[in-house]
Amino acid sequence: MNNPVMRHIVEILNDKFYVPHADLAPTARFEDLNVDSLVLAELAVILQQRLGVPVDESDLPAEMTIADAAENLSAKGVAA
């Protein structure tokens, strides 16, 4: 996991929302992790604070994979 944004996402999901680390593969979709819209909204706020770029919950749809979310946020110019 060499993408720093992906590391942030995985760390937050594991530490704050108790998603088992073994389930947090880059290809895992948020919906497959039983992450609901409220968790995604909170994840967006935390990522915005940590990364310093606007992150909206629409940037993190439930059907998106962790890797795709990290790539999309990286494209916003995140220097994590």
TAFENTA-V195659 format. One record per pair of residues at least 4 apart in sequence whose ideal C-beta (glycine too) atoms are under 8 Angstrom apart, sorted by the first residue. I is the first residue (numbers start at 1). GAP is how many residues later the second one is. D is the distance in whole Angstrom. If there is no record, write none. Layout:
i: <I | I>
gap: <GAP | GAP>
d: <D | D>
This chain:
i: <1 | 1 | 1 | 1 | 3 | 3 | 3 | 3 | 3 | 4 | 4 | 4 | 5 | 5 | 5 | 5 | 5 | 5 | 5 | 5 | 5 | 6 | 6 | 6 | 6 | 6 | 7 | 7 | 8 | 8 | 8 | 8 | 8 | 9 | 9 | 9 | 9 | 9 | 9 | 10 | 10 | 10 | 10 | 11 | 12 | 12 | 12 | 12 | 12 | 13 | 13 | 13 | 13 | 13 | 13 | 13 | 14 | 14 | 14 | 14 | 14 | 16 | 16 | 17 | 17 | 17 | 19 | 19 | 19 | 19 | 19 | 20 | 23 | 23 | 24 | 24 | 24 | 25 | 26 | 26 | 26 | 26 | 27 | 27 | 27 | 28 | 28 | 28 | 28 | 29 | 29 | 29 | 29 | 29 | 30 | 30 | 30 | 30 | 30 | 30 | 30 | 30 | 30 | 30 | 31 | 31 | 31 | 35 | 35 | 35 | 35 | 36 | 36 | 37 | 37 | 37 | 38 | 39 | 40 | 40 | 40 | 40 | 40 | 41 | 41 | 42 | 43 | 43 | 44 | 44 | 44 | 44 | 44 | 44 | 45 | 45 | 46 | 47 | 47 | 47 | 48 | 48 | 48 | 48 | 50 | 51 | 51 | 51 | 51 | 52 | 53 | 53 | 53 | 53 | 54 | 55 | 55 | 55 | 55 | 59 | 59 | 59 | 60 | 60 | 64 | 64 | 64 | 65 | 66 | 67 | 68 | 69 | 70 | 71 | 72 | 73 | 74>
gap: <5 | 6 | 9 | 25 | 4 | 64 | 67 | 68 | 71 | 4 | 74 | 76 | 4 | 42 | 46 | 64 | 65 | 68 | 69 | 73 | 75 | 4 | 20 | 60 | 61 | 64 | 4 | 73 | 4 | 39 | 42 | 43 | 72 | 4 | 34 | 38 | 57 | 60 | 61 | 4 | 11 | 14 | 56 | 4 | 4 | 5 | 31 | 34 | 35 | 4 | 6 | 11 | 20 | 22 | 30 | 53 | 4 | 5 | 6 | 7 | 10 | 26 | 30 | 18 | 22 | 26 | 4 | 5 | 14 | 15 | 16 | 4 | 5 | 10 | 4 | 9 | 42 | 41 | 39 | 40 | 41 | 44 | 38 | 39 | 40 | 4 | 5 | 37 | 38 | 4 | 33 | 34 | 35 | 36 | 5 | 10 | 30 | 31 | 32 | 33 | 34 | 35 | 36 | 39 | 4 | 31 | 32 | 4 | 5 | 8 | 27 | 4 | 26 | 4 | 20 | 25 | 4 | 4 | 4 | 17 | 20 | 21 | 22 | 4 | 16 | 4 | 4 | 17 | 4 | 11 | 12 | 13 | 15 | 16 | 4 | 10 | 4 | 4 | 8 | 26 | 4 | 5 | 6 | 7 | 30 | 4 | 22 | 27 | 29 | 26 | 20 | 23 | 24 | 25 | 22 | 4 | 5 | 18 | 21 | 10 | 13 | 14 | 4 | 9 | 4 | 5 | 8 | 4 | 4 | 4 | 4 | 4 | 4 | 4 | 4 | 5 | 4>
d: <5 | 6 | 7 | 7 | 7 | 8 | 5 | 8 | 7 | 7 | 8 | 4 | 7 | 8 | 7 | 8 | 4 | 5 | 5 | 6 | 5 | 6 | 6 | 6 | 6 | 4 | 6 | 8 | 6 | 6 | 6 | 7 | 6 | 6 | 7 | 7 | 6 | 6 | 6 | 6 | 7 | 5 | 7 | 6 | 5 | 7 | 6 | 5 | 7 | 5 | 4 | 6 | 7 | 7 | 7 | 8 | 7 | 6 | 7 | 5 | 6 | 8 | 7 | 7 | 6 | 8 | 6 | 6 | 5 | 8 | 7 | 7 | 6 | 6 | 6 | 7 | 7 | 7 | 7 | 5 | 4 | 8 | 5 | 8 | 6 | 6 | 6 | 6 | 6 | 7 | 7 | 6 | 7 | 5 | 4 | 6 | 7 | 8 | 5 | 7 | 6 | 8 | 8 | 8 | 7 | 4 | 6 | 5 | 6 | 8 | 7 | 7 | 8 | 6 | 7 | 7 | 7 | 6 | 6 | 5 | 5 | 8 | 7 | 7 | 4 | 6 | 6 | 6 | 6 | 5 | 6 | 5 | 7 | 6 | 7 | 8 | 6 | 5 | 5 | 7 | 8 | 7 | 6 | 4 | 7 | 7 | 7 | 5 | 6 | 8 | 7 | 5 | 6 | 5 | 8 | 5 | 7 | 7 | 8 | 7 | 6 | 7 | 6 | 5 | 5 | 5 | 8 | 7 | 6 | 6 | 6 | 6 | 6 | 6 | 7 | 5 | 5>
